[in-house]
Amino acid sequence: MTQGELSRILHELDCPVNEGVSSLKNEKVFPRIDYWEILWEDTMASGDDYENEITWQISFYARKPRDPKLIALKNRLNELDYHPTIAHEYVTEDRVWHSYFSITTDGVIG
């Protein structure tokens, strides 16, 4: 999967999606998704060449647990043979559910 394909999958959910931090316009909109790079890794390809892999954190914010759009995202990723472990926490001061996971894509660094 590429970053472009990941972005397309996230945008298919028809909720606000931000690469990086939430925009001021979207920070109080639920559900919403923020995602950003958390890890760059060079992996050995054929011969002496390296390929880049980028690991992304996907954060899904909702007013209730098990939001239908989070379930739809999980199901879509499963259809594509991605099975991320999804963690959940309740953010008391914001009164919002934060579900998050990581996914690795092919990428170009630099």
Secondary structure by P-SEA (a helix, b strand, c coil): ccaaaaaaaaaccccccccccccccccccccbbbbbbcbbbbbbccccbbbbbbbbbbbbbccccccaaaaaaaaaaaaaccccbbbbbbbccccbbbbbbbbbbbbbcc
